[in-house]
Every structure is written in structure tokens, then in C-alpha cells.
Amino acid sequence: MMLPATAEPCLRTLREFRVSLVDKLEGHIDSLVDQLIAKNVLTRDDREEIQYEKGPRGKVRKVLDILECKGEEDARIFISVTKDLREPNVKAVNQGVKQTTEYQKLIAKHKSILKRRSESMLYYNTRHGEKVHFSEHYVNLLIVKGHHSLELKRNELLTFGQQRISLQQRATEQRLIKPAQLFSSEAGTHPTKKILVTGVAGIGKTILVQKILYDFSNCREHQSFDFIIHLTFRDLNLISKPVSLRELILRKNGHLAKHLDTITENDTKLLIILDGFDEFKHYKGCDMDVSFTELDEEGEVVEVLSSLMLGELLPGASVLVTSRPMAVSHIPVGSIDRFVVITGFSTIEICDFFQRFYQDKVLASKMFDIVVANELMLTLCYIPAFCQIVCSILKENNCLSTASPRTMTDIYVQYLLALIKSHTKNRVEYLKDSSSTEPQEHLQKVLLKLGRIANQKLMNQETLFYGNDDDISNCTLVSTFLDKTSVQEPGCTEDVYSFTHLTIQEFFAALYSTMEDVCLSETLASDTEYSIESLPGNLDLFTRFLSGLLSERNQALLSRHIGFRPQEDKMQSFRTRLVADTRALCENGAYILTHLHCLFEQQDVLLMQELQPQCLRINLSDVTLSTMDYNAVKYFLNEIQLTVSEMDLTGTNITVEALRELQPYFLRCEKLWLGENSLDMEAIKLIADVLESSDILKELGLGWTNIGDEELFLLTNAIKVKQSLTELWLEGNRISLAGLSSLSALTPSPLKKVVVIWNNVNIDEGEQLNSLCPGRCFTVSFTDDRMWEDWAKWVLQRCEVSRNEKLVTFLHKVCDRSVCSLEGSWAKTFYVDLTHLIRTRIEQCLEEDLVRKLKKFETILTP
């Protein structure tokens, strides 16, 4: 994207060529720092901060981050110094490899192996040995380039106390791309080497990986690579001893052993795919202060993979990582070149999927019409895994049951019943006799056995388990719900099992916690009283299933069809805790999305009537929201008809379509925060409509949304209509004096506060604006102690009510190693209070990974 004319040329150069500079300077970092200190560009304190980073590439990135705060002249000196550095003796791209016949044969053999591995899709209800050809059932997924909140995090735009990089320098593109375009570079930009693909459970991340492998092995796409190495985190979880990257690659690619050195020497022709980061048991530890640079260096798996993702290992190689959103905050996004979000199927592609699934146009159309008539099922079908499940249910039942599913748990319960019916009718004939108690007892034992395995492994962040665990090889329904593969271990071959999809494991884990005759705290491996908020983020989907299975309707369904005894005590205990926790979150403004999903899964009007909080503060910040998330929010706000004191949608990657759906609820808001989202003119028009219609909206946050003067003119005209808005936060945008001048007529009434720090407005222009109105309504710096004291109190309150995982995410926005140097009394008090809070959390936290991160923030904040 072209930078605006106001961008400084040297700083702009550093931003545009950041990745290539890291490649060029990693071998010179020590001498580079020495020269920059000698020229007074860097200080000795800066050197300490640089040395704190892991690996030479991390140190170069830190230098570039510091230079962003130094100004144009220092950037010019830096460029001059780097020109004098002799080019490092790096490997020439695409050279040094003898394209021998033997090498070409190895490429062909590797593609042949990948083709065999990727040509079949294993659906979640396929019987043992049943295969479906990939090309017959693959349907294109909607893949969107750009993840706004992660772009902000990567560029450290939210780091409190620095001269900010204006968001104008790199607006995130929100556009659809094809899998074949993932590694394509824009004209004039650096190569795209490191890609992060995110998407909710079941959205098709692994299917996308299979598509890449399928196209590569069939010589259709991605032919710029000679080799693609596919590693899954669920496989990597089995490794418990020190290992090298060479060993990791050869575990399932032994045929490459002879030529691996040649392949890695030519690493620009190598793509490594790391699939399922959220399934990695050590995913919270990928920011370790250890880095490797050699193929044969041994260390913990997490250390090797972290070095690979950061580009310390095989710096020329391309790396693609897939993950659910909940684990993204633990990925070292500073080295990521492209962020991609999979949004699933469009309505047309859902219809296409039905046609491919049923292989009968008339039947497929009939089933599709049934789904279209059920809003929840249609919403679920945008997620490919759920679309497959819905098709399976309809196939077995030929229609929906009389009680149409209303939630995700309802769908999975019906799926469970459909699979039991389909996969046991030939092997367990006596299950047909529903009047007999014996077969039902047998079925219950089988399901609870699977559930116990699912629960134990889920609590330990494991997805693979050996065949001798709990004697699962004797389980009747193994081929129905479990995949079996064989792995070569030293001296033997072991059978390894996994549930057919992680969501299936999460469902069975919740089924066990619900129906086993033990208390919830025991099945959740908790020594204290159970609470939803106490569960780690990776158990969010499990918690939703738990709530749905503890609803009256699903308890009745499981009792009627399988014979489970209704768990009335658990139901009441869970409901009581859910009501109390949700009421507290509504009132203190802590993150609430998981609780809203739990209420949605309950679908209980009486429960909602019992809830009735004193006030409504809806905090959904810093998580990319899906269609199902918005459904849960709308359900809650439809049932609780109160004024919304505050709604926080900061950093949610909200789309225009989502804004349009939520627009009626915005009219009930007194405070609305939409910052850290890329908002185009269409989105601003929707917000302007709210301003023109709402009598109660008092505070609006649009910081870091990439808006300029044109968008502000539209908002200004909208504010004039109701004259009710009192505060407008516009920090980190590309607004100029001309745009802000249009707001002068609205200050100090109704607008008492307009925050425009880090825009295209300097302090003198800020004084000019304030001279036009009494009360100094425009804030362009940190000199207004009273205003920033109020802001600091809000931040501290948000930190106090956040669980540790959310606290770490929030701290990224207000801390950095090279800052915390503001001189105002409010800032000093703020940092002292924040440090005290962090120290308290460190003392109470039992998770080593979180303690390490909190201690880093403590170090940053301590002089």
C-alpha cells in the first residue's frame, strides 16, 4: 500500500524492508549496535534491551522497533551505517544445489508420498477403511487476508508511551484470497515467508493444509517449493525428550534422510507446515528466551519450534502455522508476514457441499431446504466440520427430529445418536430393543469409557494416546469415534489413537463430566470449587458443551435414548454458578463471551429471568468473533432488555456485516468501543447511523481504526443530529487538523473530550484547536494529568477483573521494554499500581508459562 505524503522517507524505508533487513543484518548485529551507539543513535540502555532479545534476528527486530521511536534523522544514520556493512556470506537463493537426476527423483518421490497421504478425506462418520477422494468433496473455503488486531500487535502500535507508528502506514487488506495465493507477494514488497492461518474450531484449517499438500503433490500449485514438510502439533505432543529439527522432519519423512542437508541448505525452496498450534500442549511457552540456529541442535520441542517460527532456524524457509484464535496470543507474531483468517463456507458453497455429500441433486436440495429453514443449522453449516455433521444427521434420520436443534450441543447430541444408530445396528443388534436395560447399560459404559479418555487427555492438553491407555483397543465404538494410526517407536510399532476431530473429543469430555457420577470439580481436575472463569482458554468449547449437556432438554434426550440418569444436582449447581458468575461479569466489565455461550446453550427463559444484573457491561475484546459468537451476544441482549452501560468490541476483527447485525443493540449503549478494527467508509456510515438515532450514546472509541478526515466529516455531521455524544476517542488514526476543525463547533457541548493522540496533528495544532473552544477539549499529548488519571483507573480496573490469560493480552497494550518513561505524576502512579497488581498475580498463579510472562511485564515496569 502507498504511504501518505506525510510519511518520512527513511522511516518508511525501514518499515517497507523490515523483513529483508532482518535477513541482511542478522550476521552483523553486534558491530551494528556498536556503530549506532558510537553515533549516538542508540544508548547503552538500548543495548541492554537489544541483548535481552533471543537470537540475532530478534535483536535486529528490536533495533528496528527502537528506531521507530527515534525519528527521521536517526533512521537516516542507520541506513547510512548499514550501507557500509559488507554483505554477509549468505547462501545464494536457488543456487548451490545440483539439480541432479537423483535430486529430481527425490522431489518426485516426496510428492508421490504426499499425494498418497492427502488424496483421501476422512469424514467423521466414515467406517473403518472407508475413503472419500479429496477432489470429490473439497469445497473452497472463504479465506480473508488480514487480521487487524494481530497487525497492530506485530507493529507494537499499542505500546503505551512511545511515539506511535501511525496506522496509516499499513492498512490491513480485507479481501478474499485463494489457497494458491497464500505465499504470493505484493508488487514491491518483501517476500511472504511466515504465514499465520487462524479460524474457529472446525472451520477448515486442516482441510486447507490438505488442499496445499494435494495441489503440491499433483503439481497444480505451490511449485515454487521443492519440498513441503507437514508436521502436526498433535503428533509433536508425543515427544517428551530433547530433539533436533532434523529428527522432527525425519520422523515421518525418512525418505529425505540422505539429502536433508542439501534440502535445508536451499531452504528458500522449502515450506514447513505446522498444523494445529492450539493443540500443542506447550503452546503457552513459545516465547522462551532460547533459540537454535542449527539443524542438529537438540532441545525441547517447544524451543526448536519457536526458533523455527522466529526464523532463527532455517531463516530462508517458508513456514505456515494454523491455530484456533484462543492460542494466537502465544504465537511470536513479530516474525509473521501475513495473517489469514478462514471464514468457512458461503451459502453457495454450503449448497455445493450438500450436492457433493449426497451425490443426488433432488435429495441434496431437499436436505438443504430443511437446513435453510433452521437458522441455527444454517449458521453452523458455515463451519465445514459442522456442515459435515449436519449432513450426517440428516442422512441417518432422513430429516430433523421433532425437536429441532437450537444450539451446537443439540447438533452434537443428535450426531451422537445418529452415529450410534448407524454404526452399531449390525454389530450390536440387541441395542434395537429399547425396552431392555442391559444393552443401554452396555452403551453407557462404552460412551463413558470414551468420555473418560477424552476428558483425561483434554485436561492434559493431549489429543493422541497409545492403544494401551484404558484398554481402548477393546472398545466397541473405536472405529466410530476414533482414528487409529501406527507410529514407529524405538524397537517397536505402536498403535496411536485420536478422536476424529478435536471438537468430538471436547464433546465426549463434556459428556463424561456431565453424566459420570462424580462432582464437576473432580472431572475438571480442580482441587477447588468449580467455576467457568477458572478454566483455561483452551477449554472454552468444552465449557459450552458442558452447559448444553446440563440443560433440561439434552438431559431428557440422553435419558430417553441412551438411558443415562438425569444429573439434577449437577444441573442445579451449574446453573447457580453460571447465573452468579455472569451477573458479576456484567457488573464489573470482565471478559464475558464464554458465559454468553453457556447461556445460549442452556436456552432457558427462566434462567435468564433469574439472571437480571444491576447493570450491563459487555466485554468481548481482543478475540476474533465468529457468527456463532454474535448469535450468543444477540440471544443474551434479546433476553436481557437493559441499557448497556458499556460494550467493548476492541480488537475483534469486526466486519461490516457484523456491525449491521449489532446495530439495533448499539442503540442501547451508553459507551461503545470499536477500536483496533479496520473500519472502512461503509462501517463508518453504520456507526454514523447509530449516532443519528441514539439519545443515550455518550462515549465512542474508534482508536486505531484507520479512519481519516473524510470519515470524520461523516461522523461530525451525525453527532450534530442528537447532540448527545460527550467523548470521542480517535487515537492512532490518520486525522489532520482540517478534519478536527470540523468538530470545533461541537465543543465543549456536547463534546467535552476528543482524544487525538498519534494522529497527523502536532502539539501546536492542538493548541490552535483548543483556542477555538473553552475547556481545552482536544487532547493531543499526555500533558492532561486529570484526563489520563481517569484513563489509568479504567485500565487498572479492567486488569483487576481479568483472568491471567486476558491480563497478559491486555498488558501487551500498555507496556514495552523500551518505554514506561512518561514523566507525569499520573503515569508514575499508574505504573506503580500496575506493578503491584502484577506481583500479586505472580504470587497467586500456578501456571509456569503465565508466571514467566507476568514476570517479564514486572521487569518492564520496574525502573
Salt bridges, closest charged atoms under 4 A:
ASP23 OD1 - ARG57 NH2 2.94
ASP23 OD2 - LYS193 NZ 3.40
GLU26 OE2 - ARG57 NH1 3.21
ASP34 OD1 - ARG47 NH1 3.04
ASP46 OD2 - LYS70 NZ 3.02
GLU53 OE2 - ARG817 NH1 2.68
ASP65 OD1 - ARG18 NH1 3.08
GLU68 OE1 - ARG15 NE 3.08
GLU73 OE2 - ARG76 NH2 2.47
GLU87 OE2 - LYS24 NZ 3.83
GLU102 OE2 - LYS258 NZ 3.00
GLU102 OE2 - HIS259 NE2 3.22
GLU130 OE1 - ARG127 NH1 3.97
GLU151 OE1 - ARG154 NH2 2.98
GLU151 OE1 - ARG170 NE 3.28
GLU173 OE2 - LYS145 NZ 3.25
GLU173 OE1 - ARG175 NE 3.26
GLU186 OE2 - LYS145 NZ 2.79
GLU186 OE2 - ARG175 NH2 3.00
ASP215 OD2 - LYS211 NZ 3.30
ASP235 OD2 - LYS252 NZ 2.80
ASP261 OD1 - ARG246 NH2 2.59
ASP278 OD2 - ARG324 NE 3.70
GLU279 OE1 - ARG234 NE 2.97
ASP287 OD1 - ARG852 NH2 2.82
ASP287 OD2 - LYS856 NZ 3.81
ASP289 OD1 - LYS856 NZ 3.55
ASP296 OD1 - ARG246 NE 2.46
ASP352 OD1 - ARG356 NE 3.37
ASP410 OD2 - ARG553 NE 3.11
GLU429 OE1 - LYS432 NZ 3.12
GLU462 OE2 - LYS281 NZ 3.52
GLU462 OE1 - LYS457 NZ 3.59
ASP469 OD2 - LYS457 NZ 2.81
ASP470 OD1 - ARG452 NE 3.70
GLU506 OE2 - ARG324 NH1 2.90
ASP517 OD1 - ARG565 NH2 2.83
GLU529 OE2 - ARG577 NH2 2.56
ASP540 OD1 - ARG803 NH2 4.00
ASP604 OD2 - ARG575 NH1 2.55
ASP622 OD1 - LYS813 NZ 2.56
ASP629 OD1 - ARG544 NH2 3.98
ASP629 OD1 - HIS597 NE2 2.59
GLU646 OE1 - ARG617 NH2 2.96
ASP648 OD2 - ARG798 NH1 2.96
GLU661 OE1 - LYS634 NZ 2.49
GLU676 OE2 - LYS813 NZ 3.13
GLU682 OE2 - ARG660 NH2 2.86
ASP695 OD1 - LYS722 NZ 3.23
GLU699 OE2 - LYS671 NZ 4.00
GLU711 OE2 - ARG734 NH2 3.61
GLU727 OE2 - LYS753 NZ 3.41
GLU767 OE2 - ARG776 NH2 2.72
GLU805 OE2 - LYS284 NZ 3.06
ASP816 OD2 - LYS62 NZ 3.71
GLU847 OE1 - LYS284 NZ 2.51
ASP849 OD1 - ARG852 NH1 3.35
GLU858 OE2 - ARG839 NE 2.75
